[in-house]
Every structure is written in structure tokens, then in C-alpha cells.
Amino acid sequence: MNLEKQKSAPVYEALERFRRQRVVPFDVPGHKRGRGNPELVKLLGEQCVSLDVNSMKPLDNLCHPVSVIAEAEDLAAEAFGAAHAYFMVGGTTSAVQSMVLTACKQGDKIIMPRNVHRSAINALVLCGAEPVYVNPDVDGHIGIALGMELADVEKAILAHPDATAVFVNNPTYYGICSDLRGIVRLAHEHGMMVLVDEAHGTHLSFHEALPVSAMEAGADMSAISMHKSGGSLTQSSLLLLNENVNTRYVEQIINLTQTTSASYLLLSSLDISRRNLALRGHESFEKVRKMAEYAREEINSIGGYYAYGKELINGGSIYDYDVTKLSVYTRDIGLTGIEVYDLLRDEYDIQIEFGDIGNILAYISIGDRIQDIERLVGALEDIKRLFSKPISRLHNAEYITPIVAATPQKAFYSEKALIPIHETPGRICGEFVMCYPPGIPILAPGEMVTEEIVDYILYAKEKGCSMQGPEDGTLEKLNVLV
């Protein structure tokens, strides 16, 4: 990486030049540098609103970049060890969907773990591809879905040699990594692309002690959430490509769904954040790594909690572990993850990333401080002392292996009926049901509803999980195929 070149931030620098010119605006947006919306200026600040501008020649155009955006994307590709990079302003959802839509068309097969983010299954609804699920193992104690075993991926490839791609989570929300190099080798030997949802792995490219990144492992495409651990504004992400991917086709795919009115606030935040990572990423993520390890040790010393880490590695379903993830199992103090999540926010003014049935995730990144870690540890210790209950193992697993009865697209567009949820076991689901975060569907269109799944959904709702996806927000009814 050329560090001298990486000191540049072409989009940010172009915006600064534009701001100094004091151009009179007769274009959109209609707030005209904030003059038409003083409340917005008061909320966001004059400089921020004055840079909320439209695409124009000096600032390039994200739909077909030829100058400053193209230069910034080239710098991002170099920083992440990719052949090409694209700025995405529809979040990593749009990057994931661009990967799937590039690799698959109507009737194609794609091999993937079932514990994917909803964006991947949404892409199958859009393109009509058929998922071939490699159902992950589930850890018997902490209840989380693990990575894909290499032998299971090979079995799926041999059973479906006509599949066009293999999709991998690297890492999962909880920090679990599969054998990415091995999966890439297997897939490429059989002429399949490898697509990696690296939403939670922005930092992997910048520290050698962390798990291998998708680009380093030789994957064809990866989706990067710069706004998660990379420091950019929410909704800004990257799509990375290695060699041998048709860039012109990818660009056509991106422009099917991405806005034609890209926010320069998001674009400049990607540009500045890439520069920060290229110049200071190693130092920053060494700090993050140490803070997470310190927090893990302190939380485990409380007793009752289990902040898991590299000791989980087994060479197979947990090939590696991202130690920057502070995932904590809470059921041994008698509380679900969502109950601890709510207590931290409501009683201690601490907002963590999510809580589910068995675990919480505290997201540690380049913006955290050691005093924040100590406050979290103190609050968890307090919660154990004041709120712990008798241990219950009811519904410990976060993942229930689904029975797939129809493709997501066919089920989504089929005629459906809204019926009471207790009457749905044995029927085929026509919509999504998930806790968000993390946004991994409990049920996806085309999957069989079972008693176990209904019990889990109602238990998660009762415990306070944010349930999303179904037409009936009360979850008293579900849409099933007629």
C-alpha cells in the first residue's frame, strides 16, 4: 500500500474546494444549503447542511464515476487489498444484494449458510435464485449458530455442481469465522464464485492478528460495513472485488437498485474513513483488540457471565474467532440477553448493539475508551447482583434449522392467507420473521412453520426482542401460502 497516496481524500477535498467557491444553487436539494430549513441547520450544523449537495461535474457522479469518486474508490481498493472497490450509500444491504444479483439469475443455485442476514435472502426474492443451505452447527451451551464446516460445503458443492456461487458470513455477528481460504479453494476448483458478507469484518484487513479478510483469502466479492467498525457515517459501505470479476456488469447491477442521488455526506465519510484506516488502522485495531480482551477478562471474572473468545476455536465450525467482538452469554445469571440489554439501557444509560435470547453484543470500535469498558463491566456486575434469577434453559438456541419447502421468490409472490400463529405449524411461511438486530430470519418465505419455531417466536416476543418482518406487527397472525 502506498501510504503517501493514501493521505489523499479526493471526494472530501473536492467538497472543500466547492464550499470555498460559494456557488449559487439552482439545483436540488431544495433546502439550498440549509437556507430553506433553519431547523435542519440547527440540528446538523451549517457546514454539514451546506455540503449536502447534488452530483455535478466538479464532484463526479456515483452512478458513473470518472474523476474524484473514481479516484477515491481506487484508493479504497488499494487500502483493502482488492482489485476494485465501489462506494455504496444504501448500506451493506445494497452491497450484499449486488453480490448475489451479480452471481445469480432466475433458477440458479447458490450455496449459503442459513444464518445469513435478511439482505441475502431478500436478494433471492429479487432474482429468483434457489438457496442450497449448509445448515450450521449450533453450540450446545451458548446456543449460537457456528460457521460452515469445510466438509459440509464440499458435500453441497458435489451435490449441486451447477451452483453458481458460495456465500459466506465472515465473521458472524458473534465473531465466528469459517475456513475462508478452504472454502475459496473448493469453490474455485468447481468454477463457483465466492461472495462474502463481511459487514462485521471491516477491520480484518488492517491487523495481522485478526482473522483473514475476504480479499486476502481470494474471495471474488465482499461487502464491507465501513460504518460499523470503520468509522464512516451510518448507511455507508463498500463493495470489494478481486480480479476476474466483470466490473462493467457489476456496475450495471449496482445501478439497478442504488440511488441516483447519492449523499455526499456519506461519500465523503467513506473517503475520510478509508484514509484513517489506511494511515492508522493497525494502531487503532490493536487498541480495539486489547480493549475487547480486557473487557472479556473482567466480565468473566464477575462469574455467571461467559464472554467467549478464541478458546472456542475447533478448526472446523469455528475455524477462527474475531476477538474484537465482545459477545457475552447471559443465561447463567437467569436472564436472557434481551433482558440484560434492556437493563443496561434503562437503568445504566448504556446502549449496546443487541441482546437476543442467550447473548448480548457490545460493539467495540475505534471510538471507544477504556473508561467506557469499565462502566460496562461495572453495570454487568451490578445487574448480576440485583437482577439475577434462577437459571432457565428454555429456548436456549438462537438458530432453529428450517425445513425449506419453496424458493424465497416463489413463496413471497404466492397467494397467501393471514391466519392465527398457533394454527400455522405445518404450513409454508410467506413472509419474514426475525429479531432485529441481528436480522437473521427465524422464518423466511418458503420455509415450513413448526411448533418449535412458533414457540421460539412467541418466547422472543415475550422477552422483549424487536420482532420485524411480518405483516401483522402484533405477531398474532402469520402469512402462509394457501
N, C-alpha and C positions, 0 to 999 in steps of 0.2 A: 504494500500500500504506500502510495506517495503522500506522505504526511504534509508536504508543502502544498500540494494541490488540495488536500482535504481541508485546509484552512479557509478555503473559499466557500461561500454560501450564495450561489448565483441568484436564486429567487429572492432571498432576503435582501441582497444588495440591490437588485432591480427595483424592489419596492421602496427602498430608502431613496434611490435616485428619483423615483416617481413622486414620492412625497415632497421632496425639495422643489419640484417643478411647479407646484401649486396649479395644476391643470384644472380648468373649469369643466365640471362634469355635465354633459348632456347625454349620459348613458345610464344604464342600471348599475347598482341598485338605487332604488328611488329615494332612500334616505339622504342621498347626496352628501356623503362624508359625515353623516350624522346631523346635518342642519335640520332635516325634516323629522327627526326623532330624538329630541333632547333627553328623554327618559333613558333611551338606549345608551346615549353618550355618558350619562350619569352612572349607569350600571357598569359599562365596559371601559370607559375612558376614551378621550378624544383620539389618541394615537391609534388605538385598536380599531375604532369605527372608521377612521379616515383611511385605513388600509384594507377595508372590506370593499374591494373594487372588482370590476368586471375584467374579463380577458381582453387584452389589446396587444398590439404589436410589440411594444416595449416589454410587456410582461409575459408574452408567449401564451399558448393555449393548451390546456391539459389534454384535449381531445386529439390534438396533432402537434406535439411539441417540436419545435425546431431551433429554439435558442436557449433561454435561461432555464426553462423547465427540463429540457433535454440534457443540458449540462449538469443540472442538479441530480437527475436520475442516473447519469453516468457515474457521478461521484458516489452515489448510494450503492450502485452495483459494485464498485471497487471496494468500498468500505465493508460490504458483506460477503465479499469473495464470490460474487455472482457475475454472469456474463451480461445480464441486463436487469434493470430494475424499473418498476413503474410506481409512480405516486398514486395512491388510492385514497379518495376522500369519502368513500362510503363504508369506512371501517374495514376490518379484516373479513367481515361477511362478504363484501364485494370481491375481495381477493380470493377467498375460498371458492366462491361461485365461479369466478373467472377461470380458476384452475380446472374445476370439474367440467365446465362448459367447453373448455379447450380440448380436453381429453375425450369427452363422451358426447355422443349424439343419441337420438332415439333408438332404443333397442340394444345399445352397447351395455356391456357389463363392467362394473368397477368393484374391485375388492377393497373392503374397508372394515375397520372395527366398528361395532355398533355404537360404541360410546363416543360418537362424533358430535360436534356441535350441530345445532339445528340448521346452520347455514349450508352444511354439506348435503343434508337430506333435502333441504329446500331446492338446492341445485338439481337434484334428481327429479323433483316435481317439475322443474322448468324444462329440462332437456329430455326426460323420458328414459333415462338410463336405468338399468337394473342393478341394485346393490347385491353383492355377494359378501355377506357378513362373516368376518372372522370374530366369533364371539370371545371376548377376553375372559381370562380367569378373574375371579374375584377374591381378594384377600379375606380369609375367613374371620379375622379378628376386626380389622378396621373397616371392612366392608366395601372398599373402593375397587372399581374396575382397574385391571392392570394393563400392561402393554400386550402387543401381539407376539405370540411365540413364533419364531422363525419356521419351525416345523409346521405350524398351522397355516402360515402364509404360503409355504411351499405346497401344502396339500390343496389349498384353494386355487393356486395357480395351475397345478396339474389337473384339477377337476374342471377348471374353466380356462382352457388355453386361449379362448377367444376374448378374454377380458382385455380392455384397453389400458387399464391403469390400476395401480395400487395406491390407496390413500392412507396416510399415517398421521396420527397425533404425536407431535414431538416438541416439548413434553406435554403430558396431560395437565389439566388444571392443578392436579395434586402433585405434579413433579415427576411422574413416572415416564421413563423413556424405553422404547423398544430398541432392538438391534437394528438401527437405521442403515448402517453400512451393509449388513447382511441382507436386509430387505431390498435395498437398491440393487445389489449384485444379482439376487434371484430374479427380480422383476426385469432387469435389463437383459438377462440371459434369455428370457422368454418374450422379449420385444414389447414389454409393457412400460409405460411411463410411471414415475413415482411422484406423487403430489403430497406435500407435507403441510399440514396445518400447524404452523409454528407461531400461532398467536401468542403463546406464553413463553416463547423462546428467543425474543429479540436479542437478549444478552449473550446467547450461546456463541455468537461469532467473535466475541471480544475478550474471552478468557479461556486459557487452555485447560484450566481445572474443571470447567463445566462440560456437560455432555456435548457430543459432536453436533454441529449445526447441519441443517439440511443441505446447504450448498457444499459444505466440506465433505459430506457423505456421498455426494454425487447425485442427489435428487434432481429431478428435472425442473420442478417448480416448488416454491414455498410461499406461504402467506405469513407476513410478519406484522404483529400489532406494535407499531412504534409507540403508540400512546400508552401501552401497558407498562413495559419496563424500559422503554427508550426515551421517555420524557416529552414526546410531542403532544399536541392537543388531542382530546378525545375525538375519535372518528377518523383519525389519520393513520394510514397503514402503508405497507409496501408489498408489492408482488415481485418476487425474485425469480429469475430464470437462469438455468445453466445453458451451456452450449447445446446445439442440436434441437432446440425448440424454435418453431416458426414464429418469429416475433411479430411479423405482419398479421398473421392470423390471430395471435393473442391480442394484439391491439384492436382488431375488429371485435373480438369477443368482449373485451373491456368496455368498448363503446356501445355495446348492446344495452348495458344496464347502468353504467356510471353517468353521473350528471354532466350536462354540457355547461353548467355554471359552477365550476369548481371554486371553492373558497380559498382565497389567497392567504387567509389566516391559517388554514390547515396546511396549505402547501409550504408556506414559509416555516411553519413549525416543524415539518418534516425535514426541511433543508437544514435548519439550525440544529435540530436534534441529531441528525446524521453527522454533522460536523463535530458536535460534542462527543458522540460515541467514538468517532474515528480518532479524535485527539486525546480523549480522556476516558474512553470506555473501559480499558483494562484496570486502571486505577479505581474507577467508580464501582465496577462489579466485584473487585477484590474487597472493597468496603462492604458492599451488599452481602457478599458471601460470608464475611466474618460476622456481620450483624445477625444474619439468619442463624448461623451456627451458635452464636452466643445466646440468642433467644431460645433456640432448641434446647440447649443445655439447661438454661434457667427454668423453662417450663417443665421439663422432665424432672427437675429436682423438686418441684412442688408436690409431685405424687398425684395419681389419679388421671392426669392428662398423659397423652402419648404424642409428642412431636416427633414424627418419624423422619428418617433421613437415609443415608447411604447403607445403613445396616439392612435395609430391605432388599438390596441388590442380590439377585439369584442367578444372573447370567442368562435368563430366559425371558419370562414375562415382565421382569423388572431388570432390564439389561443395564440401566444406569439411572441415576436419580439427580435431579436438579436441586442442589442444596439451597438455592435462593428461595425456594418455595417453603413457607412456614405453614405446613399443613398439620393440624392437631386433631387427634381423635379425642372425643369428649365423653363418650358413653360410660366410661368407668367412674365418672362422678355422678352418674344417673341423669345427665342432661343431654339432650340432642344438640347437635351443632347449631341448629337454628335457634334454640333456646339460649345458648351461650352468646350467639350473635346479637340477639335482641337485648340481652342483659348488658353486654358491652356498650351498645349504643345508648340504651335508655337510662342506665344507671351510672355509666362511667364516661359518657361522651367520647367513646372510641368506635370509629366506623371501620370494620374490617371488610374484606372483599365478599365473603359469603359464609353462610352456615347451611349445612344440609342435615340429613338425618343423623349422621355419625361424626361429622368433622366440621372444623372451621378452617378458613384460609385467610391468613393475614399477609397481604401482598407487600413485600419489602422491596424497595427500589432505590434509585439514586437520590431520591428526595427525602429519605428517612434519616433520623438521628437516633443516637444511642439512648437519649433520654425518652424518646417515644417508645422504644423497645421496653425500657424499664417500666414505663407506665402501663403498657400492655401486660407485662408479666405480673405486676402488682395487682392489676384488676382481675386476672385469671385466678390468682391465689385467693383473692377476696371472694370471688364467685364460688370457688370450691368450698370455702369456709361457711359462707352464708346461704348458699342456694342448692348445695348438692342434695341428691335424693337417692333412694335405693336403686340399685342397678337393674335396668331392664334391657333385654336383648331383642325386644320386639322390633321387627323390621330393621335389622342392622345393616343389610346390604344396600348400597346406593345403586346397584345395577341389577336388573332382572332380565335374563336372556329372553328376547322376544321370539314369537312364532310368526314368521313372515308369510303372509297369505296372498299378497298382491304387491305390485310395484307402487312406490310412493305416488307417482303421477296418476296411475290408473285409479287408485283409491281416492286421491284428492279430488279428482274431477268426476267421480262416480256419483250417482244419485244416493243421497244419504237421508237418514232419519235421526232426529234428536230424541233419545229415549233415556229414561232414568238410569243412572250409572250402575245401580245394583242389578239391572236387567241386561247389562251389556256383555258379561262373560260368554264366550263362545262366538261373539260377533266380531266382524272386522272393523277396526277403527278407521275413521275417515278424516281425522284431524290430528294435530299435535297436542300432547300434554307433557309439560315439563316444569321442573323447578328452575327459576331463573334468579341469579346465577345458580349453576354453571351453564344452563341452556342445553344440556344433553337430554334428549327426549326420553321420557319414561315410556311413552307410546308415540309412534309415528304412523302416518297414513299407510294402510296396508297391513298392519300388524294385528294379530289376534288379541282380543281383550281376555284376560284370565282373572279368576278370583284373587290370586296373589297380587296382580297389578292393581286391581281396584282397591284392595285393602291398603296397599302401599300409597296410592294416590290420596286416599282419604286420610291416612295417618299423617302424611306430609302436610296436607292442608290443615289438619287439626293442630299440628305443632307450629304452624305459622310460616311455612315455606311460601314464597311468592309463586303461585301456580299460573302458568301462562300457556296460551295456545288454543284452548277450546273456545267454541262459540259461546257456550254458557259459562260465564265467568264465575258462577257460584259452584260449578262442578257437580251440580245435582244431576245433570244430564250430559251425555256424550253423543257425538255424531258417529253413527255406524252405517256401514253400507247396507242397502236394502236388497 
